[in-house]
Amino acid sequence: KIDLFLWLISCGLIALGLSYFTFKFRILIITILILLIISWVVPLSKGAVTLTYIQTMLILFSFFGILSVLILDRTRLEDEGNAERLTFIRNRDLLNIKLNKISAKLEARNKALTRYLDIDTAAVKLNKCISEEELLDMVSNEIYKAIRKGTVYIFYRKDIDFKLIAGRPKSFRYNLDDKAIDFDSGIYSEMMARKTSIKIDDLSKEFKFKEIQAIEGTRSLIAYPILIDDDVAGFIKVDSEKTDRFTYDDIRLVSYLGDLAGLFLTNIFYLNEITKLADSDPLTGLFIRRYFLERLSLMLTDAAKRGGKLSLIFMDIDDFKKLNDKHGHLVGDEILRNLGRYLRHSLRDDDCVGRYGGEEFIIALNNTDIDTGYKIAERLRKGIESMSVVLDKSEFHITVSQGISEFHDNNFSISQLITAADTALYSAKKQGKNKVITFEGKL
């Protein structure tokens, strides 16, 4: 026979173990019910209820009661711990979200700061530019590096019309004809009138500036005018094939660089004007004698290094003193002014023309042998002969005599080259004027 007391103790230990190791209150309740059933039914069926049995039952129930309180308390503590853990996780997640937002803002600010620091560095470089083309090319490059999206175009007024001067990337001229753009309408006329920036996020929803689609595929853009002395001298435009491509920070950056471009272009303009005043004859607009000789020296040095050729034309207005004495200095000045204008527009950019004396002019033809120089001089002579100068309803005509010498293989110094051309000019004068004579003798 199994002693009932031992049976109950064993069942109690089993219930305690199950309750403790599973840590589930419902298992304790189920175990108690099973023990009650077994402990009550079995003894009654055998008539074995004794005082020891009742005492044992009381002890077990007391033990189970205490254990139940402990489990309930531990369960409460566990629930509180779980609640605290959940609260901690929620707070941690919220802090992570806030931290990510702060980090994103700091990263954006750091990126913006880096961009503007780069612009400050670029400003130093821009201030060293001595030509408009060089400056605008550098501006387009700095915008493209800073924004890193879309295509950059810079239009600048050359003479009367706006022309595409610079841009990025290297394929920026692809499918773009600046002659096909109407600068008197659309965003360009808007910037001309308001002198402010423009930002378009979706061109398909834009009606006011719909004609901006001079560049096929443009979906969004930003644009800014370049101002010189409060006049629009050019435009910066950045476009993209995607909508909502540009931010207001992008347009602030373009505006900043556009203002720098306007400032430095103004400096270049006035520097060029000062240089012209110092190096050019105010009446004819041609180089003065000193500056022409400096340029000629550089041209001869370059020709000697490359083994190239250079021709020099010495030109003199025929009977200019008689014309001056007969009609006055106002007529003479107007003739000189018109002749200077004609020579500037009749020669190549890499040629050099200057006023050597009162009515004497000198022209250096780069990469030109004496035969080609003769043809050029003849063209100039015929053009000047057909040129008319009108002053106070009176019309005047002039002719010129020209002498040509050639430099090649270091055969002449500057003074010898000029002397040779002057000698040929003297021969043209002696042979009846209005002629071109080449120097073929020896000095």
C-alpha positions in Angstrom: 0.0 0.0 0.0 1.1 3.5 -0.7 1.0 5.8 2.3 -1.5 8.6 1.7 0.7 11.1 3.4 3.6 10.3 1.2 1.3 10.4 -1.8 0.1 13.9 -0.9 3.6 15.2 -0.2 4.8 13.8 -3.5 1.9 15.4 -5.4 2.6 18.7 -3.6 6.2 18.6 -4.7 5.2 17.8 -8.3 2.8 20.7 -8.2 5.4 23.0 -6.7 8.0 21.9 -9.4 5.6 22.4 -12.2 4.5 25.8 -10.9 8.0 27.0 -10.3 9.6 25.8 -13.5 6.8 26.7 -15.8 6.0 29.9 -13.8 2.4 29.7 -14.9 -0.3 30.3 -12.3 -2.9 28.2 -14.3 -0.7 25.1 -14.0 -0.7 25.5 -10.2 -4.6 25.7 -10.2 -4.9 22.7 -12.4 -2.5 20.7 -10.3 -4.4 21.6 -7.1 -7.7 20.5 -8.6 -6.2 17.2 -9.7 -4.7 16.7 -6.2 -8.0 17.5 -4.6 -9.8 15.0 -6.8 -7.3 12.3 -6.3 -6.7 13.0 -2.6 -10.5 13.1 -1.8 -11.9 10.4 -4.0 -9.3 7.7 -3.3 -9.3 7.9 0.6 -13.2 8.0 0.7 -13.5 5.0 -1.6 -11.3 3.1 0.9 -12.5 4.7 4.1 -9.1 5.8 4.9 -9.8 9.4 6.1 -7.9 10.0 9.2 -6.7 13.0 11.3 -3.2 12.7 9.7 -4.8 12.9 6.3 -6.8 16.1 7.3 -3.6 17.7 8.8 -1.7 16.8 5.8 -4.4 18.4 3.6 -4.3 21.6 5.7 -0.5 21.8 5.4 -0.7 21.3 1.7 -3.4 23.9 1.2 -1.5 26.4 3.3 1.7 25.7 1.4 -0.2 26.1 -1.9 -1.8 29.3 -0.7 1.6 30.8 0.2 3.0 29.6 -3.2 0.0 31.2 -5.0 0.6 34.5 -3.3 4.3 34.3 -4.3 3.5 33.4 -7.9 0.9 36.2 -8.1 3.4 38.7 -6.8 6.1 37.4 -9.1 3.7 37.5 -12.0 2.8 41.1 -11.1 6.5 42.0 -11.0 7.1 40.3 -14.3 4.1 42.2 -15.9 5.5 45.5 -14.5 8.9 44.6 -15.8 7.4 43.8 -19.2 5.5 47.1 -19.2 8.7 49.0 -18.3 10.6 47.1 -21.0 7.9 48.0 -23.5 8.0 51.6 -22.4 11.7 51.6 -22.7 11.6 50.1 -26.2 9.0 52.7 -27.2 11.0 55.6 -25.8 14.2 54.2 -27.3 12.4 54.0 -30.7 11.2 57.6 -30.3 14.6 58.7 -29.4 16.1 56.9 -32.4 13.6 58.6 -34.7 14.4 62.0 -33.2 18.1 61.2 -33.4 17.8 60.2 -37.0 15.9 63.4 -37.8 18.6 65.5 -36.0 21.3 63.5 -37.7 19.6 64.1 -41.1 19.4 67.8 -40.3 23.0 68.0 -39.2 24.1 66.1 -42.3 22.1 68.5 -44.5 23.5 71.5 -42.7 27.0 70.0 -43.0 26.5 69.4 -46.7 25.2 72.9 -47.2 28.1 74.3 -45.2 30.5 72.3 -47.3 28.9 73.6 -50.4 29.2 77.2 -49.3 32.7 76.7 -48.1 33.5 75.3 -51.6 31.9 78.4 -53.1 34.0 80.6 -50.9 37.0 78.8 -52.2 35.7 79.1 -55.8 35.2 82.9 -55.2 38.9 83.3 -54.8 39.5 81.4 -58.0 36.9 83.5 -59.9 38.5 86.7 -58.8 41.6 85.7 -60.6 39.9 85.2 -64.0 40.8 87.8 -66.6 38.3 86.9 -69.4 34.6 86.6 -69.4 34.7 83.2 -71.1 37.1 81.8 -68.5 35.0 83.2 -65.6 31.7 81.8 -66.9 33.2 78.4 -67.6 34.4 78.2 -64.0 31.0 79.4 -62.7 29.2 76.6 -64.7 31.7 74.0 -63.3 31.2 75.2 -59.7 27.4 75.0 -60.0 27.5 71.5 -61.6 29.9 70.3 -58.8 27.7 71.7 -56.1 24.3 70.6 -57.3 25.4 67.4 -59.1 22.1 67.0 -61.0 20.7 68.3 -64.3 22.5 70.3 -67.0 24.0 73.8 -66.5 23.7 76.5 -69.2 25.1 80.0 -69.1 24.0 82.5 -71.7 25.9 85.8 -72.0 25.3 88.9 -74.1 27.9 89.3 -76.7 27.5 92.5 -78.7 23.7 92.6 -79.0 22.5 89.0 -78.8 22.7 86.4 -76.0 24.9 83.5 -76.8 25.6 80.1 -75.1 29.0 80.6 -73.5 29.5 77.8 -71.0 27.9 74.8 -69.4 28.3 71.4 -67.8 28.6 68.4 -68.4 30.7 68.4 -71.6 27.7 67.4 -73.7 25.7 70.5 -72.6 25.5 71.9 -76.2 23.7 68.7 -77.3 20.4 69.4 -79.0 20.6 73.1 -78.0 20.6 75.9 -80.5 20.9 79.3 -78.7 19.7 81.0 -81.9 16.4 79.1 -81.6 15.7 80.5 -78.1 13.5 83.6 -77.9 15.1 85.6 -75.1 12.3 88.1 -75.3 9.7 85.7 -73.9 9.1 83.1 -71.3 11.4 82.8 -68.3 14.0 85.0 -69.9 11.7 88.0 -70.3 10.4 87.3 -66.8 14.0 87.5 -65.4 14.7 90.6 -67.5 11.7 92.3 -66.0 11.8 91.2 -62.4 15.6 90.4 -62.2 14.9 87.5 -59.9 15.2 83.7 -59.8 12.7 81.3 -61.2 12.0 77.7 -60.0 9.7 75.3 -61.9 9.0 71.8 -60.4 6.9 70.4 -63.2 6.9 72.0 -66.6 3.9 69.9 -67.8 1.8 71.8 -65.2 3.2 75.1 -66.1 1.3 77.4 -68.5 3.1 80.7 -68.1 6.5 79.4 -69.2 5.5 76.5 -71.3 7.5 77.7 -74.3 10.7 77.1 -72.3 10.8 73.7 -73.9 13.5 74.8 -76.3 15.3 71.8 -74.9 13.4 68.6 -75.4 12.7 66.6 -72.4 13.0 69.3 -69.8 10.7 68.6 -66.8 12.0 70.9 -64.1 14.4 73.8 -63.9 15.9 76.7 -62.0 17.1 80.0 -63.6 18.8 83.2 -62.4 19.8 86.4 -64.2 23.4 87.7 -64.2 23.4 91.4 -63.5 26.1 94.0 -64.3 25.3 97.5 -63.0 21.6 96.4 -62.5 21.3 95.4 -66.2 20.8 91.8 -67.3 24.0 90.6 -68.9 23.2 86.9 -69.0 21.3 84.0 -67.6 22.1 80.8 -65.6 19.8 77.9 -66.2 19.9 74.4 -64.7 17.3 71.9 -66.1 16.5 68.2 -65.6 14.4 65.5 -67.2 12.9 64.7 -63.8 10.2 66.6 -61.9 10.8 68.2 -58.5 14.5 67.9 -59.1 15.7 71.1 -57.5 15.4 72.5 -53.9 15.4 76.1 -52.7 18.9 75.5 -51.4 19.9 74.7 -55.0 18.5 78.0 -56.2 20.1 79.9 -53.3 23.4 78.4 -54.4 22.9 79.3 -58.0 21.8 82.9 -57.0 25.0 83.2 -54.9 27.2 82.1 -57.7 25.2 84.3 -60.2 25.8 87.3 -58.0 29.5 86.5 -57.8 29.6 86.1 -61.6 28.0 89.5 -62.0 30.4 91.1 -59.6 33.5 89.7 -61.2 32.2 90.3 -64.7 31.8 93.9 -63.7 35.4 93.9 -62.5 36.6 92.4 -65.8 34.6 94.9 -67.8 36.1 97.9 -66.0 39.5 96.3 -66.1 39.2 95.8 -69.9 38.0 99.4 -70.2 41.0 100.7 -68.2 43.3 98.5 -70.2 41.8 99.8 -73.5 42.3 103.4 -72.3 45.9 102.6 -71.5 46.7 100.5 -74.6 44.4 101.9 -77.2 44.3 105.1 -79.2 41.1 106.9 -78.2 40.3 108.2 -81.7 40.7 105.0 -83.8 40.3 102.4 -81.1 43.5 100.7 -82.3 46.5 99.8 -80.2 48.9 102.6 -79.5 52.5 102.3 -80.8 54.0 101.1 -77.5 51.5 98.4 -76.9 51.6 97.2 -80.5 55.3 96.8 -80.4 54.9 94.7 -77.2 52.4 92.5 -78.9 54.5 92.2 -82.0 57.5 91.1 -79.9 55.4 88.3 -78.4 54.1 87.3 -81.9 57.7 87.2 -83.3 58.9 85.1 -80.4 56.1 82.6 -80.9 56.7 82.5 -84.6 60.4 81.8 -84.1 59.7 78.9 -81.7 57.2 77.3 -84.1 59.2 78.1 -87.2 56.1 80.1 -88.4 55.8 83.1 -90.6 54.5 86.6 -90.0 53.9 89.5 -92.4 53.9 93.2 -91.4 51.9 95.9 -93.3 52.9 99.5 -93.0 50.0 101.7 -94.1 49.8 105.5 -94.7 46.9 107.6 -95.8 47.6 109.4 -99.1 47.7 113.2 -99.0 46.2 113.3 -95.5 47.9 116.6 -94.6 46.4 118.3 -97.6 42.9 117.0 -96.7 43.4 118.1 -93.1 44.5 121.6 -94.2 41.7 122.0 -96.7 38.7 120.6 -94.7 39.9 120.9 -91.1 40.8 118.6 -88.3 37.1 117.5 -87.7 37.1 115.9 -91.1 40.5 114.4 -90.5 39.4 113.0 -87.2 36.3 111.5 -88.7 38.3 109.8 -91.4 40.8 108.4 -88.9 37.9 107.2 -86.7 36.2 105.4 -89.7 39.4 103.9 -90.9 40.2 102.5 -87.4 36.7 100.9 -87.3 37.1 99.4 -90.8 40.5 97.9 -89.9 39.2 96.4 -86.7 36.4 94.6 -88.4 38.4 93.5 -91.5 41.1 91.5 -89.8 41.3 88.3 -87.9 41.2 88.0 -84.1 44.8 86.8 -83.9 46.0 89.7 -86.1 47.3 92.9 -84.5 46.7 96.4 -85.7 47.9 99.7 -84.3 48.2 103.4 -85.0 51.9 104.0 -85.5 51.8 107.8 -86.0 49.4 110.5 -87.1 48.1 108.9 -90.3 50.3 105.8 -90.2 49.0 102.4 -89.3 50.8 99.1 -88.8 49.3 95.6 -89.1 50.9 92.3 -88.0 49.4 89.3 -89.8 49.9 86.1 -87.8 50.9 82.8 -89.6 50.9 84.7 -92.9 53.6 84.6 -95.6 54.3 87.7 -97.7 52.2 86.5 -100.7 49.1 86.0 -98.6 49.9 89.3 -96.9 49.9 91.0 -100.2 46.4 89.7 -101.0 45.1 90.9 -97.6 46.7 94.3 -98.2 45.1 94.6 -101.6 41.7 93.7 -100.2 42.2 96.4 -97.5 43.3 98.9 -100.1 40.2 98.3 -102.3 37.9 98.4 -99.3 39.4 101.7 -98.1 39.2 103.2 -101.6 35.5 102.4 -101.8 34.8 103.6 -98.3 33.1 107.0 -97.9 33.1 109.3 -94.9 30.1 111.7 -94.6 30.3 114.7 -92.4 28.0 117.8 -92.5 26.4 116.4 -95.7 29.8 116.3 -97.4 31.3 113.0 -98.6 35.0 112.3 -98.5 37.1 109.5 -99.9 40.7 108.4 -99.2 43.3 106.0 -100.5 46.2 104.3 -98.7 49.7 103.2 -99.7 51.1 100.0 -98.1 54.5 98.3 -97.7 54.9 94.7 -96.7 57.7 92.8 -95.1 57.9 89.2 -93.9 59.5 87.5 -90.9 60.6 83.9 -91.0 63.5 81.9 -89.8 64.7 84.7 -87.6 65.8 86.8 -90.6 64.6 90.1 -89.1 64.5 91.8 -85.8 61.5 94.0 -84.9 63.2 97.2 -85.9 64.5 95.6 -89.2 61.0 94.2 -90.0 59.4 97.6 -89.5 62.2 99.3 -91.5 61.7 96.9 -94.4 58.0 97.5 -94.4 58.6 101.3 -94.2 61.0 101.0 -97.1 58.4 99.2 -99.2 55.8 101.9 -98.2 58.2 104.6 -99.4 58.4 102.8 -102.8 54.6 102.7 -103.0 54.5 106.4 -102.4 57.1 107.1 -105.1 55.2 104.9 -107.6 52.0 107.0 -107.5 50.4 106.1 -104.1 47.3 103.9 -103.6 49.5 100.9 -104.1 50.8 97.8 -102.2 54.5 97.1 -102.5 56.4 94.1 -101.0 59.9 94.4 -99.6 62.2 92.0 -101.5 65.6 93.7 -101.1 68.2 93.7 -98.4 68.7 96.1 -95.5 
